[in-house]
Amino acid sequence: MFRPSIAETRREGLRPLARRLGAMFQLAVVWHWWLGFFLAIGAVVTVIGVMIGYLAKVENPRYPKR
């Protein structure tokens, strides 16, 4: 196993870590948009479901079928 010396580590600094974090942040942006997309669809479906439930439980008994 290769282990860099202290001088080599200081010379490199945080560049390898920054490269890894950069790749992780790029993936985070992609996942951020997909999660937002699915949350928005869920919110729209929930609002429509609440409206249909309201009409079925509250408004429907006011006007009985003849």
C-alpha positions as protocol buffer text, in pm:
chain_id: "A"
residue {
  index: 1
  type: MET
  ca { x: 0 y: 0 z: 0 }
}
residue {
  index: 2
  type: PHE
  ca { x: 137 y: 338 z: -101 }
}
residue {
  index: 3
  type: ARG
  ca { x: 140 y: 599 z: 169 }
}
residue {
  index: 4
  type: PRO
  ca { x: 250 y: 951 z: 69 }
}
residue {
  index: 5
  type: SER
  ca { x: 499 y: 1135 z: 283 }
}
residue {
  index: 6
  type: ILE
  ca { x: 398 y: 1436 z: 488 }
}
residue {
  index: 7
  type: ALA
  ca { x: 572 y: 1670 z: 241 }
}
residue {
  index: 8
  type: GLU
  ca { x: 382 y: 1518 z: -53 }
}
residue {
  index: 9
  type: THR
  ca { x: 56 y: 1545 z: 136 }
}
residue {
  index: 10
  type: ARG
  ca { x: 115 y: 1912 z: 213 }
}
residue {
  index: 11
  type: ARG
  ca { x: 212 y: 1979 z: -149 }
}
residue {
  index: 12
  type: GLU
  ca { x: -105 y: 1816 z: -280 }
}
residue {
  index: 13
  type: GLY
  ca { x: -322 y: 1986 z: -20 }
}
residue {
  index: 14
  type: LEU
  ca { x: -695 y: 1937 z: -55 }
}
residue {
  index: 15
  type: ARG
  ca { x: -698 y: 1886 z: -433 }
}
residue {
  index: 16
  type: PRO
  ca { x: -795 y: 1515 z: -427 }
}
residue {
  index: 17
  type: LEU
  ca { x: -1067 y: 1584 z: -172 }
}
residue {
  index: 18
  type: ALA
  ca { x: -1193 y: 1878 z: -376 }
}
residue {
  index: 19
  type: ARG
  ca { x: -1210 y: 1658 z: -687 }
}
residue {
  index: 20
  type: ARG
  ca { x: -1414 y: 1397 z: -503 }
}
residue {
  index: 21
  type: LEU
  ca { x: -1643 y: 1657 z: -351 }
}
residue {
  index: 22
  type: GLY
  ca { x: -1692 y: 1821 z: -690 }
}
residue {
  index: 23
  type: ALA
  ca { x: -1815 y: 1491 z: -834 }
}
residue {
  index: 24
  type: MET
  ca { x: -2044 y: 1438 z: -537 }
}
residue {
  index: 25
  type: PHE
  ca { x: -2195 y: 1786 z: -573 }
}
residue {
  index: 26
  type: GLN
  ca { x: -2260 y: 1726 z: -942 }
}
residue {
  index: 27
  type: LEU
  ca { x: -2453 y: 1413 z: -853 }
}
residue {
  index: 28
  type: ALA
  ca { x: -2634 y: 1601 z: -577 }
}
residue {
  index: 29
  type: VAL
  ca { x: -2760 y: 1856 z: -829 }
}
residue {
  index: 30
  type: VAL
  ca { x: -2899 y: 1578 z: -1048 }
}
residue {
  index: 31
  type: TRP
  ca { x: -3072 y: 1410 z: -753 }
}
residue {
  index: 32
  type: HIS
  ca { x: -3199 y: 1746 z: -632 }
}
residue {
  index: 33
  type: TRP
  ca { x: -3397 y: 1795 z: -954 }
}
residue {
  index: 34
  type: TRP
  ca { x: -3535 y: 1440 z: -958 }
}
residue {
  index: 35
  type: LEU
  ca { x: -3648 y: 1461 z: -597 }
}
residue {
  index: 36
  type: GLY
  ca { x: -3813 y: 1796 z: -663 }
}
residue {
  index: 37
  type: PHE
  ca { x: -3991 y: 1652 z: -966 }
}
residue {
  index: 38
  type: PHE
  ca { x: -4140 y: 1361 z: -770 }
}
residue {
  index: 39
  type: LEU
  ca { x: -4232 y: 1582 z: -473 }
}
residue {
  index: 40
  type: ALA
  ca { x: -4413 y: 1824 z: -703 }
}
residue {
  index: 41
  type: ILE
  ca { x: -4612 y: 1542 z: -865 }
}
residue {
  index: 42
  type: GLY
  ca { x: -4701 y: 1408 z: -519 }
}
residue {
  index: 43
  type: ALA
  ca { x: -4817 y: 1752 z: -406 }
}
residue {
  index: 44
  type: VAL
  ca { x: -5039 y: 1798 z: -713 }
}
residue {
  index: 45
  type: VAL
  ca { x: -5193 y: 1452 z: -671 }
}
residue {
  index: 46
  type: THR
  ca { x: -5254 y: 1523 z: -301 }
}
residue {
  index: 47
  type: VAL
  ca { x: -5431 y: 1854 z: -371 }
}
residue {
  index: 48
  type: ILE
  ca { x: -5650 y: 1693 z: -638 }
}
residue {
  index: 49
  type: GLY
  ca { x: -5730 y: 1405 z: -401 }
}
residue {
  index: 50
  type: VAL
  ca { x: -5831 y: 1644 z: -122 }
}
residue {
  index: 51
  type: MET
  ca { x: -6057 y: 1833 z: -362 }
}
residue {
  index: 52
  type: ILE
  ca { x: -6225 y: 1513 z: -484 }
}
residue {
  index: 53
  type: GLY
  ca { x: -6262 y: 1389 z: -126 }
}
residue {
  index: 54
  type: TYR
  ca { x: -6421 y: 1718 z: -21 }
}
residue {
  index: 55
  type: LEU
  ca { x: -6668 y: 1707 z: -308 }
}
residue {
  index: 56
  type: ALA
  ca { x: -6754 y: 1343 z: -237 }
}
residue {
  index: 57
  type: LYS
  ca { x: -6800 y: 1376 z: 141 }
}
residue {
  index: 58
  type: VAL
  ca { x: -6935 y: 1730 z: 185 }
}
residue {
  index: 59
  type: GLU
  ca { x: -7101 y: 1849 z: -133 }
}
residue {
  index: 60
  type: ASN
  ca { x: -7247 y: 1518 z: -252 }
}
residue {
  index: 61
  type: PRO
  ca { x: -7479 y: 1464 z: 51 }
}
residue {
  index: 62
  type: ARG
  ca { x: -7618 y: 1820 z: 10 }
}
residue {
  index: 63
  type: TYR
  ca { x: -7768 y: 1727 z: -323 }
}
residue {
  index: 64
  type: PRO
  ca { x: -7913 y: 1375 z: -295 }
}
residue {
  index: 65
  type: LYS
  ca { x: -7982 y: 1172 z: -606 }
}
residue {
  index: 66
  type: ARG
  ca { x: -8343 y: 1165 z: -716 }
}
